[in-house]
């Protein structure tokens, strides 16, 4: 006797305890607030800086081996050109590696919404109060998002494709609104 199982043609109803799934956000544990919601927007890089260094060293080994072979045969300018080539490639890879870890980290915990931006090793952190932050596109649907509030303005979303910025803005607004409602219910609850 055999039995066949097929999935139901309709999705199961979400239970009240089912976790909320966001497209861009992730829920992370926080030592001070229990949990925090984070959005990590970063460059799409093929190589980490450490991998890039390994690739560059292997390129140097191959190029210098070939150049030394030509130098040994009497074509000494080849070694000079190989050195210039490796220097220029190294400078280009250094610029790439310097920006490979650039990112924007948006975090919501407690009554604070913080944005930490890292660009070329420089870290900049900006904090907003949850109830005061606004999320708006700068020019249109595909433009960067402007976070404003408490007299501060900040552009985010430069590491996100243009067509994904509007869904990110909707998600940020929804999470901020929901979080603000939760904070208000906790503040107004009798003790």
N, C-alpha and C positions, 0 to 999 in steps of 0.2 A: 504494500500500500504506500502511495506517495502523497505528499501534501504540497500544495503550492501557496505561497504567501505573496500577496501583492499589496503595495502601499495604497492607503485610502486615497480616493480621487480628490479629496478636499483637505486643506490644512487643518491641523488640530487647533482648537481654540486656545489662545494664550491664557495661561493661568495667572492669577494675581501675583504669584511668586516668581514668575518668569522674569529673568533679567532684561532690562531695556538694552537693545542693541543699536548702537550708533554706527554710522558709516565711517566716520573719521576718528571718533573719540575712543578712548579706552579708559577703563576704571582701574585705578592703581591704589594700592594701600598707602595710607599716609600715617605717619607716627603721631601727628598733632590733631588731625581731623578725622581719623578712621579711614576715609577713602577720599580720593580726589580724582577728578576727571581731567584727562590730558589729551591734547591734540599735538602730535609731533609732525611738523611739516619740514621735510628735509630734502636735500638734493638727491637725485637718483644717480648714484655714482657706481661705475662698474668695478673700480678698485678702491680698496682702502689705502690710506697713505703707506702702511707697512707693505702691502702687496705691490704697490707702485714702486717702492724702493727696490724690492726684489726683482721686478721686471727691468728696472733701469740698470741694476747691477749685471743682470744677464746680458742686456743689450751692450753694455760697456765691454764685457768680456768677449763677446762675439766680434764686435767692431774692432776692438784693439788687437785681437788675435789676427784678424784679416789684415789690418793695417801694418802690424809687425811683420807679417809674411811678405807684404809688398816692400816694406822697408829693407828687409833682408835681401830681397832680389834687386835692390838698388833704386827703388822709387820712393825716396825719403819724403817727398811732399805729401804722400798719402797719409802718413802718421799725423802730420799737422792738420790736414783737413778732417781726419777722424776725430782729433781732439776738439776742434772747433765745433764739429757736428754734435759730439757728445755734450759739450758745454751748452749749446743752444737747446738741445733736447732736454737736458737736465734742468735748465731754467724754466722751460715750458711746463715740465712735469712738476716742478716746485710750485709754480703758480696754481696748477690744478690741485695739488695736494693741500695747499694752503686753504683752498675753499671747499675741499671734499667733505668736510664735516660741518659745513654751514647748515644751520637749521633754525626753526622757530618752534618754541615749546609754549603752548598755551595751557594753563593749568587753572582749574577751578576747585578751590578747597575753602570751606568755611564761608566767610564773607568777602574773600579776596579772589580776584581773577587776575592772574599774573601772566605776563608775556616775557619770555626770556629768548633773546635773539643772539645767536652766535654767528659772527661773520669774520672770517680770516683770523680766528683766534680771539677776537674781541667779544666780550659778553656784555650785553645790555639787558637790564631787567626793568620792567615797568609794571606797576600794580594799579588795578582799578577796583573800586567797590562794586560788588555784584549788582546792586540796584541802580547804579549810575552809568554803567557801560552801555554804549550803543554800538551796533554793528551795521555798517552801511557800505555799499560799494562806492568807490571814489568817483567813477565816471559812468560805468554801465555794468552789465551783467558779467563781463569777462575781466573787469578791472580788479586791482588789488582791493582788499577790504580795509576800511578805516574803522579802527576801534577808537571811540572817543568817550570821554567822561572825566569828571573831576579836573577839568582844565587841561587835559592831556589828549594828544592825538597820536595815533600810531598806525602805520600801514603794515598789514600782514598778508600772507598768501603768495609771496614771490616764488616759493618752491612748489607751488601747486599749479597744475594745468589750468588754463583760463576757464574751461567749461566746468571745472569742479569747484570754482570759487563761490558761485551762487549757492550750490547745495551746502557747502561749508558754512556760509553765512546763515542759511536757514537753520542748520543744526545748532550753531552757536546761539542764535536767538532762542530757539526752543529750550535748550539746556539752561541758559541763563534765566529764562522766564520760569521754568520749572523749579530751578534751584532757589530763585527769589521767593516763590510761593511757599516752598518748604521752609525757608528761613523765617518768613512772616508767620507761618503757622506755629513754629517753635517759639517765637517771641510772644505771640498772643496767647499761647496755651497757659492755663492757670497752673500755678505751682503748688 
